[in-house]
Amino acid sequence: MADEMESSPVIWITGASSGIGAAAARLFAKQGYAVVLSARRKERLDAFAAEIMSEGGQALAISTDVTRIGDLQVCMEMIAARFNRLDVLLNNAGFGRLKWIDMLDPQGDIETQIRVNLLGAIFSARVAAPFMIERCRGHIINIASLAGLIGMPTYSVYAATKFGLRGFNEALRRELHPWGIQVSIVYPGGVETEFSQHTGVQRKTGYKTPEKFRLSAEDVAGVVLRLTKHPRRQVILPGYMVGILWMNALFPSVVDWLVENRFVRKEREIKTSTIHEET
Ligand SMILES: NC(=O)c1ccc[n+]([C@@H]2O[C@H](COP(=O)([O-])OP(=O)(O)OC[C@H]3O[C@@H](n4cnc5c(N)ncnc54)[C@H](OP(=O)(O)O)[C@@H]3O)[C@@H](O)[C@H]2O)c1
């Protein structure tokens, strides 16, 4: 145990090959963490690990698909063998297919989103938790989305995965607290990453989060780092979104009206009469 206390802290990041995961890896490596980079694109991870090591950091790249429990078990075994330590699991791997329900492919869009965003986070925690419980130490941080707090059109399945992650996070937090293990969740709004390349969004209005409101991957990574220093149950960012979430909770019919009239009808060119005739 003495060796463990003297060694560098270790963070395992799923989805470390780009975006928030990559930004978190850079930040934690600079803070003296050994970073375990996992994702499917091994070439990217290897190049990234080499970059971190050339700057004096410690990095281990492991090819992992979060939907495969076997991959995750191998990853955990490699972490145990190499470091015998795991301080933080950052459950970050995920993607969104932001299309209308009638346009979502049942397997490629619906099932895969649920498998990666929800099952992947559950599997990763399942694999890391025994190691943390044994040592009575660790922190699991789940990257959700504002879509885990408010449901918007075209986000139906993505929201289902992130609402699911929220329930998983809350139960797990209460379950693991007696062992001194922290469990936190981050709900970011739009972040400038490769995420938008995979959404399949084709909007008539061309609507997207205005640039000035978009977060950077580094903003989210900074929040994750602060969570490890000052653990909290959840972080919503940007902070002003809290007001909109309260409005949705207290006056859902106002939000329904705004969404229908400002977004749904414009995007799908539906007339009110058509909607009312059909319902
Ligand atoms: N960008 C946003 O606007 C935004 C907003 C709120 C929340 N988020 C959440 O933030 C997280 C990170 O997204 P990002 O914005 O950083 O997007 P990103 O740049 O596209 O990164 C997604 C990461 O997930 C990995 N991944 C995807 N499928 C995987 C699988 N089956 N197994 C293992 N890894 C997998 C990708 O790696 P490989 O392809 O190499 O496997 C990649 O490293 C996601 O959970 C997302 O839902 C994003």
Ligand as a Chemical Component Dictionary entry (heavy atoms), coordinates in Angstrom:
data_LIG
# 
_chem_comp.id                   LIG 
_chem_comp.type                 NON-POLYMER 
_chem_comp.pdbx_formal_charge   0 
_chem_comp.three_letter_code    LIG 
# 
loop_
_chem_comp_atom.comp_id 
_chem_comp_atom.atom_id 
_chem_comp_atom.alt_atom_id 
_chem_comp_atom.type_symbol 
_chem_comp_atom.charge 
_chem_comp_atom.model_Cartn_x 
_chem_comp_atom.model_Cartn_y 
_chem_comp_atom.model_Cartn_z 
_chem_comp_atom.pdbx_ordinal 
LIG N1  N1  N 0  -19.882 17.442 -28.014 1  
LIG C1  C1  C 0  -21.001 17.747 -27.395 2  
LIG O1  O1  O 0  -21.721 18.682 -27.801 3  
LIG C2  C2  C 0  -21.384 17.000 -26.144 4  
LIG C3  C3  C 0  -22.318 17.601 -25.269 5  
LIG C4  C4  C 0  -22.696 16.942 -24.126 6  
LIG C5  C5  C 0  -22.159 15.689 -23.848 7  
LIG N2  N2  N 1  -21.273 15.111 -24.698 8  
LIG C6  C6  C 0  -20.765 13.772 -24.374 9  
LIG O2  O2  O 0  -19.366 13.845 -24.222 10 
LIG C7  C7  C 0  -18.793 12.561 -24.469 11 
LIG C8  C8  C 0  -17.587 12.726 -25.381 12 
LIG O3  O3  O 0  -18.020 13.217 -26.633 13 
LIG P1  P1  P 0  -17.159 14.263 -27.490 14 
LIG O4  O4  O 0  -17.979 15.486 -27.631 15 
LIG O5  O5  O -1 -15.783 14.382 -26.954 16 
LIG O6  O6  O 0  -17.187 13.522 -28.921 17 
LIG P2  P2  P 0  -16.035 12.872 -29.809 18 
LIG O7  O7  O 0  -14.939 13.825 -30.054 19 
LIG O8  O8  O 0  -16.745 12.296 -30.992 20 
LIG O9  O9  O 0  -15.471 11.690 -28.884 21 
LIG C9  C9  C 0  -16.202 10.519 -28.631 22 
LIG C10 C10 C 0  -15.259 9.446  -28.111 23 
LIG O10 O10 O 0  -16.026 8.262  -27.824 24 
LIG C11 C11 C 0  -15.322 7.157  -28.351 25 
LIG N3  N3  N 0  -16.211 6.041  -28.659 26 
LIG C12 C12 C 0  -17.306 6.034  -29.463 27 
LIG N4  N4  N 0  -17.823 4.797  -29.523 28 
LIG C13 C13 C 0  -17.039 4.002  -28.749 29 
LIG C14 C14 C 0  -17.041 2.626  -28.413 30 
LIG N5  N5  N 0  -17.962 1.771  -28.894 31 
LIG N6  N6  N 0  -16.083 2.159  -27.571 32 
LIG C15 C15 C 0  -15.137 2.991  -27.092 33 
LIG N7  N7  N 0  -15.078 4.300  -27.365 34 
LIG C16 C16 C 0  -16.007 4.790  -28.194 35 
LIG C17 C17 C 0  -14.605 7.694  -29.594 36 
LIG O11 O11 O 0  -13.453 6.901  -29.871 37 
LIG P3  P3  P 0  -13.303 5.808  -31.032 38 
LIG O12 O12 O 0  -14.153 6.237  -32.180 39 
LIG O13 O13 O 0  -11.827 5.820  -31.332 40 
LIG O14 O14 O 0  -13.741 4.514  -30.398 41 
LIG C18 C18 C 0  -14.174 9.066  -29.113 42 
LIG O15 O15 O 0  -12.934 8.990  -28.457 43 
LIG C19 C19 C 0  -19.922 11.694 -25.036 44 
LIG O16 O16 O 0  -20.404 10.840 -24.033 45 
LIG C20 C20 C 0  -20.989 12.708 -25.428 46 
LIG O17 O17 O 0  -22.280 12.161 -25.375 47 
LIG C21 C21 C 0  -20.867 15.732 -25.848 48 
# 
loop_
_chem_comp_bond.comp_id 
_chem_comp_bond.atom_id_1 
_chem_comp_bond.atom_id_2 
_chem_comp_bond.value_order 
_chem_comp_bond.pdbx_ordinal 
LIG N1  C1  SING 1  
LIG C1  O1  DOUB 2  
LIG C1  C2  SING 3  
LIG C2  C3  SING 4  
LIG C2  C21 DOUB 5  
LIG C3  C4  DOUB 6  
LIG C4  C5  SING 7  
LIG C5  N2  DOUB 8  
LIG N2  C6  SING 9  
LIG N2  C21 SING 10 
LIG C6  O2  SING 11 
LIG C6  C20 SING 12 
LIG O2  C7  SING 13 
LIG C7  C8  SING 14 
LIG C7  C19 SING 15 
LIG C8  O3  SING 16 
LIG O3  P1  SING 17 
LIG P1  O4  DOUB 18 
LIG P1  O5  SING 19 
LIG P1  O6  SING 20 
LIG O6  P2  SING 21 
LIG P2  O7  DOUB 22 
LIG P2  O8  SING 23 
LIG P2  O9  SING 24 
LIG O9  C9  SING 25 
LIG C9  C10 SING 26 
LIG C10 O10 SING 27 
LIG C10 C18 SING 28 
LIG O10 C11 SING 29 
LIG C11 N3  SING 30 
LIG C11 C17 SING 31 
LIG N3  C12 SING 32 
LIG N3  C16 SING 33 
LIG C12 N4  DOUB 34 
LIG N4  C13 SING 35 
LIG C13 C14 SING 36 
LIG C13 C16 DOUB 37 
LIG C14 N5  SING 38 
LIG C14 N6  DOUB 39 
LIG N6  C15 SING 40 
LIG C15 N7  DOUB 41 
LIG N7  C16 SING 42 
LIG C17 O11 SING 43 
LIG C17 C18 SING 44 
LIG O11 P3  SING 45 
LIG P3  O12 DOUB 46 
LIG P3  O13 SING 47 
LIG P3  O14 SING 48 
LIG C18 O15 SING 49 
LIG C19 O16 SING 50 
LIG C19 C20 SING 51 
LIG C20 O17 SING 52 
# 
